């Protein structure tokens, strides 16, 4: 996936997280071929933002497994 150009000024954010979270971020970076951990976090934020907007608009968030079983997602 090509890197998306930055739209404007940036700012640095330092995060403190446990090793388990860091390991999962690294695994996602590898699985998704992201250029950096920051890219993984930006993508995750984009997904969360979209889901939150849908929830706010009254949408029901549902995940369907390969067998067709549906489960509602609950965002807190």
Backbone as CSV, one residue per row, in Angstrom:
resi,resn,N_x,N_y,N_z,CA_x,CA_y,CA_z,C_x,C_y,C_z
1,UNK,0.849,-1.166,0.000,0.000,0.000,0.000,0.894,1.227,0.000
2,UNK,0.663,2.153,-0.939,1.497,3.357,-0.984,1.253,4.262,0.206
3,UNK,2.266,4.964,0.580,2.167,5.901,1.701,1.351,7.114,1.288
4,UNK,0.465,7.553,2.151,-0.376,8.715,1.887,0.364,9.971,2.313
5,UNK,0.373,10.973,1.438,1.058,12.231,1.746,0.384,12.926,2.919
6,UNK,1.171,13.585,3.726,0.637,14.334,4.864,-0.130,15.545,4.355
7,UNK,-1.302,15.764,4.942,-2.177,16.832,4.480,-1.815,18.204,5.044
8,UNK,-1.070,18.246,6.103,-0.757,19.532,6.712,0.291,19.375,7.787
9,UNK,0.359,20.366,8.663,1.348,20.314,9.738,1.137,19.089,10.625
10,UNK,2.200,18.626,11.209,2.123,17.474,12.097,2.581,17.856,13.499
11,UNK,2.280,17.006,14.445,2.783,17.177,15.802,3.164,15.812,16.340
12,UNK,4.101,15.785,17.238,4.603,14.539,17.802,3.761,14.159,19.011
13,UNK,3.484,12.870,19.133,2.714,12.340,20.247,3.491,11.168,20.833
14,UNK,3.805,11.231,22.103,4.503,10.132,22.767,3.487,9.284,23.508
15,UNK,3.529,7.977,23.289,2.591,7.062,23.918,3.330,6.092,24.820
16,UNK,2.767,5.863,25.981,3.298,4.834,26.863,2.317,3.670,26.808
17,UNK,2.839,2.471,26.521,1.978,1.297,26.418,2.722,0.074,26.909
18,UNK,1.955,-0.919,27.291,2.549,-2.168,27.738,3.171,-2.927,26.573
19,UNK,4.022,-3.868,26.890,4.718,-4.639,25.864,3.751,-5.453,25.006
20,UNK,2.665,-5.932,25.594,1.684,-6.707,24.837,1.055,-5.855,23.737
21,UNK,0.725,-4.608,24.064,0.143,-3.701,23.077,1.177,-3.393,21.995
22,UNK,2.395,-3.130,22.399,3.475,-2.845,21.432,3.686,-4.034,20.501
23,UNK,3.679,-5.232,21.060,3.852,-6.433,20.241,2.716,-6.588,19.234
24,UNK,1.493,-6.279,19.668,0.346,-6.395,18.754,0.424,-5.345,17.651
25,UNK,0.852,-4.126,17.996,1.041,-3.096,16.974,2.086,-3.526,15.941
26,UNK,3.172,-4.093,16.410,4.222,-4.587,15.510,3.676,-5.690,14.610
27,UNK,2.885,-6.610,15.183,2.306,-7.696,14.390,1.376,-7.134,13.320
28,UNK,0.554,-6.147,13.694,-0.335,-5.523,12.714,0.454,-4.791,11.637
29,UNK,1.540,-4.155,12.017,2.388,-3.472,11.036,2.888,-4.474,10.006
30,UNK,3.345,-5.632,10.471,3.834,-6.666,9.567,2.718,-7.269,8.723
31,UNK,1.577,-7.566,9.345,0.457,-8.191,8.633,-0.135,-7.277,7.567
32,UNK,-0.121,-5.967,7.807,-0.754,-5.014,6.892,0.254,-4.306,5.996
33,UNK,1.528,-4.644,6.148,2.598,-4.001,5.377,2.639,-2.489,5.563
34,UNK,2.274,-2.032,6.743,2.345,-0.600,7.054,3.811,-0.188,7.172
35,UNK,4.089,1.047,6.830,5.460,1.556,6.891,5.956,1.772,8.313
36,UNK,5.016,2.010,9.245,5.429,2.363,10.603,4.308,2.056,11.591
37,UNK,4.657,2.113,12.867,3.639,1.965,13.908,2.665,3.137,13.855
38,UNK,3.172,4.320,13.528,2.304,5.494,13.421,1.245,5.273,12.338
39,UNK,1.619,4.630,11.241,0.654,4.352,10.184,-0.424,3.379,10.664
40,UNK,-0.033,2.379,11.435,-1.006,1.448,12.004,-1.990,2.210,12.883
41,UNK,-1.481,3.098,13.703,-2.340,3.875,14.601,-3.246,4.807,13.805
42,UNK,-2.725,5.450,12.756,-3.566,6.322,11.921,-4.692,5.533,11.258
43,UNK,-4.366,4.351,10.742,-5.398,3.513,10.113,-6.448,3.088,11.134
44,UNK,-5.994,2.699,12.316,-6.927,2.283,13.370,-7.839,3.434,13.754
45,UNK,-7.299,4.632,13.848,-8.100,5.810,14.169,-9.137,6.072,13.086
46,UNK,-8.755,5.906,11.826,-9.693,6.117,10.722,-10.860,5.135,10.813
47,UNK,-10.569,3.876,11.121,-11.625,2.871,11.255,-12.514,3.202,12.448
48,UNK,-11.921,3.519,13.578,-12.692,3.843,14.781,-13.561,5.069,14.546
49,UNK,-13.003,6.082,13.901,-13.755,7.298,13.606,-14.967,6.981,12.731
50,UNK,-14.765,6.168,11.706,-15.874,5.797,10.816,-16.954,5.037,11.586
51,UNK,-16.549,4.057,12.381,-17.519,3.275,13.147,-18.280,4.164,14.131
52,UNK,-17.582,5.083,14.768,-18.224,5.984,15.734,-19.236,6.883,15.032
53,UNK,-18.886,7.402,13.856,-19.812,8.222,13.075,-21.068,7.429,12.713
54,UNK,-20.882,6.183,12.316,-22.022,5.344,11.957,-22.913,5.102,13.170
55,UNK,-22.288,4.830,14.316,-23.055,4.622,15.548,-23.842,5.883,15.894
56,UNK,-23.185,7.035,15.799,-23.829,8.310,16.127,-25.010,8.592,15.200
57,UNK,-24.945,8.088,13.978,-26.018,8.295,13.009,-27.141,7.271,13.186
58,UNK,-26.986,6.374,14.162,-28.028,5.404,14.450,-27.857,4.049,13.785
59,UNK,-26.732,3.842,13.118,-26.501,2.560,12.453,-26.241,1.460,13.473
60,UNK,-26.615,0.252,13.104,-26.298,-0.919,13.911,-25.017,-1.497,13.332
61,UNK,-24.013,-1.715,14.157,-22.731,-2.237,13.710,-22.714,-3.750,13.931
62,UNK,-22.603,-4.491,12.830,-22.718,-5.940,12.890,-21.540,-6.583,12.170
63,UNK,-21.022,-7.660,12.751,-19.968,-8.452,12.129,-20.569,-9.813,11.813
64,UNK,-20.303,-10.293,10.606,-20.811,-11.600,10.203,-19.622,-12.543,10.012
65,UNK,-19.650,-13.690,10.691,-18.551,-14.639,10.554,-18.726,-15.447,9.261
66,UNK,-17.720,-16.250,8.887,-17.798,-17.001,7.632,-19.006,-17.943,7.533
67,UNK,-19.561,-18.348,8.662,-20.722,-19.245,8.649,-22.036,-18.467,8.601
68,UNK,-21.963,-17.134,8.584,-23.156,-16.315,8.492,-23.731,-15.867,9.828
69,UNK,-23.101,-16.281,10.924,-23.578,-15.855,12.239,-23.227,-14.386,12.441
70,UNK,-24.221,-13.600,12.863,-24.015,-12.177,13.077,-23.873,-11.850,14.555
71,UNK,-23.048,-10.831,14.802,-22.821,-10.369,16.168,-22.732,-8.854,16.133
72,UNK,-23.466,-8.204,17.029,-23.448,-6.743,17.075,-22.196,-6.250,17.783
73,UNK,-21.579,-5.208,17.198,-20.428,-4.570,17.831,-20.939,-3.491,18.778
74,UNK,-20.335,-3.407,19.929,-20.706,-2.383,20.899,-19.495,-1.473,21.086
75,UNK,-19.672,-0.201,20.749,-18.603,0.779,20.956,-18.896,1.542,22.231
76,UNK,-17.912,1.663,23.078,-18.069,2.374,24.343,-17.422,3.730,24.266
